[in-house]
Amino acid sequence: MHVLICGAGPTGLTAGVELARRGVDVTVFEARDAPSSLSRAVGINPESLHRLGPSGVTEALLAEGVTYTGLMLHRGSQPWAALDFDAARPERFGRRHMFGLPQNRTEAILAAALARHGGRLRRGCTVTGVAQDADGVRLTLDDGHTAQGDWLVGADGTHSRVREAVGIGYPGHRLPDVWSIADIDAPGWPHRDRVALSLLPEGRLAAIVPLGGARLRMISNTEDALAAEPFGVSVAHVHDTGQFRVALRMAERFREGRVLLAGDAAHSHSPAGGRGMNLGIADACDLAERLAEGGIDGYSDARRAEDRHIIAGAERMRRVVTAKSRAARAATLAGARLITALPPFRARFAANFLYG
């Protein structure tokens, strides 16, 4: 069996690694000529680490990344409540923490594992056409070449050419807020193993996610994450800044014949809870196991149900932390104090955050 994969982000590379380690012939096609240098997605949850263990990827990730032991909530600049992830009960996937690594390093580790397990990665290849019949799939590339395989995985992002080529709808809507990020060096920031979140007036928020060493990721639902931060961070160097918008969308189905969708090509949602990359990894691991060992007919229904559940939780979280009314803000802050004060609530919240 030969599987073609479009997209060399975390989802496409995970699918390639998981198929290749099971002995499947895999070729990954990527439009970019070179690996990305941007950090983009950061958080890796316990389920992803569990799923990536057999390939050797988890060991490499843990050697480079940051362990997040908890979450600090602020009201503006004022510390308000703290949650230790160790409170999570019951423990699942062998861990009670989140893990952080810039996406470009995650992709590099996955690409190395793909090569180690015998998979191929071709860069600078943009898909211009997809054709399929009962026997296989044929890709047309912008360099005039074609590729033939038994299955095609579209892991080529929210603007997926694969999804569009096979006529799968991607209904949903875009949220009005502009979000922003800034990756900085801040040697004086003391909380290197915790995520910090601040609730600001009028539904604004700011967050800090450590990336290792002196480097931090700032995130805000404003146009300027650096200007929005209330923590008094002393910035030594700015690596990168950017803006993005959030869309809530899900593909009408994750399969059309011999074409499968995964990751952002299949669903899009807010960054609340750091679910995006982890959902893509779960999609990829699931489809790889089903392709290699049987059961692909159930892939679309099973993943759409699971992804819908996780995305709904992320959307509830987004609405809570971006609520604009003073009453809703006060309720959120009071609830945070209650959660951290009562062990059963702490256990449940930490488990929901870590495991969905």
N, C-alpha and C positions, 0 to 999 in steps of 0.2 A: 504494500500500500504506500502511495506517495501522497502526502498532504502538503498543499500550498498554503502559506499564511501571508496575508497582507498586513503589514504594520509591525515595526520592531520596537514598539514601546513595551512596557512591562507585561501587558496582556499577550501580545503576539509572541514575545520571546518566551514567556512562561509556557504557552501552548507548544512552542517548538521544543523546549527542553523536556516537557513531560511526555511528548510523543517520542522524541528521539531516544530517551532513556528506556523506553519500552520497545525499542527496535524498529520504530516506524521511520520511513524515509521522509525527511522534512526539508523544505526550502522556505525560508522567510524572505519576503521582498519588502524593501523599505525605500520610500521616496527620497529621504534625506541622504545626501552624499556622505555624511560623517555623523558620528554619534553626537547627540545633543550635549551641550555644556551647561544646561540650565537645571536647577534643582527640582522645579515643579513639585510633583507629589512627594510627600515626605513620610507620612505615617504608615507603618506596617503592623498589622494586628496579629494576635496569637494564631488565628486560623491560617493566615498566609504563611507564617513561619512553620507551622505544622505541615502544611501541604507541600512546602518547598524543601522539607528535610531530606526525603529520599534521593533527590538529585544532587545533594551537596551544596545547594544554593544557600540554605539557611546558615550553615556554618560560616560561609564567606560573608554573608550579611552581618552576622553577629560580631565578626572580627573587626568590622569597620564602623558600625553604627552606634547610636545612642539609645540607652534604655530610659524610658519615661516611667517613673514610679508613681506619678500622680498628676493631679490637675489643681491649679490654684485659681480661684475665682476672686476678682476684684470688683468693687463698685467704684468706677472711676480709677483713681490712684490708690484707693483704700483697700487693703487686703480684707476679704470678706469671709471666705470659706476655703477649706482645703480637703481634697479627696485623695486618699491613698488607694491605688489600684489593687494593692494587696488585700483589700477588703472584699474583693470579688468572691462570691460563693454561689454555686460550686465552681471550682476551677475547671476550665476546659482547655484542651489543646496543650496542656502541660505548662502554661505560663499565666502569670497575673501581672502583665505589664504590656504597654505599647512599646514600639520600637521605631526609631527614626533614622532615615538615611536619605540623602538627596537622590532624586529619581535618576539622575545621570549615572550615579554610582550603582544603583540597583540595576539599571539597564546594562552597565558594563559587566557586572557579575553574572547576569543572566546570559549575556552574549558569550561570555567565556564558557559557561556551562553548556550552552548549545553546541559550541564547537567541540568541547570535550566529549559530548555524547554522540557526535557524528552528524549533527545537523548543519545546514548551510545557511548563510546570511548573505543576501545580495543587496547592496545599497545602490542608490541612484536609479531605482526602478519604480516608475509611476504606472499604476494600472490604468489602462484606457478602455479595456473591454473585458467582459466576462461572458462566456458561453458554456452551457452545460447540456448534457444528455444523460441517458440512463447509465452510461458507462464511466463518465468522468466530467472534469471541469477543465476549461481552457482559458488561460489568461492571455490578454494582449497587453504588451508593455509599450511605453512611449519611445523606446529605442528601436521599435520594430520587431523585437523578438516575441516569441510566445512561450508559454509554459503549460504543460499538461500534467494533471494530477487526478487522483481519485476523489479528493475532497478539497474544498477551499474554506479557509477561516478568514473572515473579515474582522480584523482587529485594527482598523485604520481610522479610528477616531470618530468624533461626532459628525464630521462631514464625509463619512465613509463612501467612497466610490463603489465599493463592493455592494453595500446595502442598496445604493441607488441603482446599480446595474441590474440587480435581480428584482427590483420593484417592491421592496419592503418599506412600508410607511414608517415614519418616525414622529408620531404625533406628540404634542405637548405645547409648552409655551415658555417664553423667556421672562425671567423676573426683572423688575425694573432697576434694581440697585446695581451700581458698578462696584466691584470688589477690587482690591489692590493688594499687592505683595511687595516686600522689600527684603532682600537677603543682605545682611550686614555682618560686620565684625564688631563685637561689643565685649571686649575682654573683661569689663567690670560687672557684667550681668551675673548674679550669684546663683541663679537657679538652673543649673545645667542638666538636671534630670527630671524637670517638671515642665509641663505646658502651662502657660499663664493666659488667662482669659479675663478681659475687663468689659463690663457692661457700661456703656456710655449713654448720655441722654439721647432721646429721640430715636431709639432703636439702633443706634450705632454700636459697634463693638470693635475691639482690638485684641489680638492674640499674639503671643510670642511662642515659637517652637524652636528649641535648641537643635542645631544641626551637627554639633561636634566641635570641639575646640572653642574658639572665640566666636564662631559663626552662629547667627540666629536668623530665623524666618519670622518676619512680621506679616500679619494678615489683618485686613480690615474690610468692612463693607462700606468703605468710603473710597474716594478717588486717590487718596494719598495715605498709605499705611504709615509712613514715617511721621507725617504731620498728626495723625490720629492717635498715636500711642500715648498713653497717660502714665507710663511707668517710669519716666525719667531716664531712659536708656542713653548712655553715652556712646555715640556711634563713632567708631574709629575708621571704618571704611564701608562704602556701599558697593556690593558686588553687582547687584541687579535689582531693578524695579519693574513693575508691570501692572497692568489692569486686566480684568476679565469680567465677563458677565455670566450669570448662572441661568441655565435652562433646565426645565424639568421635562424630560422626554423619555419614552421607552418605545423600542421597535415593536411593531405589531406582532411579530414573531421572530424568533432567533434562528429559524432555519427555512431555507427555500431550496428544496431538492438536495443537492450535494454541497450547498453553501451554508455555512454556519456563521453566526455573528457572536462577538464577545466584547466585553469591555465597553468603552465609550461608543463604539459603533452600535451597541445594543441599548445603551441607557445613558442618561445624563442627569446630574442632580447637583445639589449644593455641596460645598466642601465640609459642611458640618459633620463632625465626628471622624473625618478622614477616611471615608468609606470608598471613594472612587477607585483608586488603584487596587484596593483589596477585593472589591467586587470583580474587577477584571481578572485578577489572579484566580479567584474562585471559579469564574466562568471557564477560564482556560484549563484549569486542572480537571474540572468536571468533563468538558468536551474531550480532552485528551484521553481520559480513562475510558469514556464511552466509545470513542473511535477505536481505541486499541483493544478493548476487552468486550465490547458489545453494549447495546442499550442506547445507541444514539437517537433512536426514535423518541425517547423521553426527554431529550436534552432541552428543547425549547420550552416545554411546559414547566419542567422542574426549575430551570434557571429563572424564567420569568416570574414564577411564584416566589422564589427565594429572594431575587433581586428586588421585587416590588415590596416585600416585607422590610428589607434593610433600608431601601430608599425612603419608605414611609417614615421609618424611625429617624432618619437623618433630616427629613423635612420637618418633622415635629420639633426636633432640636433646633433647627434654624429658626422656626417661627417663635419659639420660646426666647431665644437669646437676641432676636432682633425686634421683639415686640416694642411698639412705640409708646403705648399708653403708660402713664405713671402707675396705674393700678396693676397692670400686667407685669411691669418691671418690679414693683414691690413684691408681688406674689412670687416671682422667680427668685428674688433674693431671699425671701422668707423660706421658700422651699429648699433652697440650697443649705441654709442654716439647719433646717430640720433634718435633711438627709445626712449631713455630716454629724449630727448629734445622736442619731439612733442607729445602732449597729445593723439591724435588719435592712433599713433603708440604704445605708452605705453599701452593704453587700449587693443589693439588687441593682443600684445605680452603677456601681463599678462593673458588675457583670454585663449589664446592658451596654455600657460604653465599650468594653473590651470585646465582647462576643456578639453584639447585636441582639 
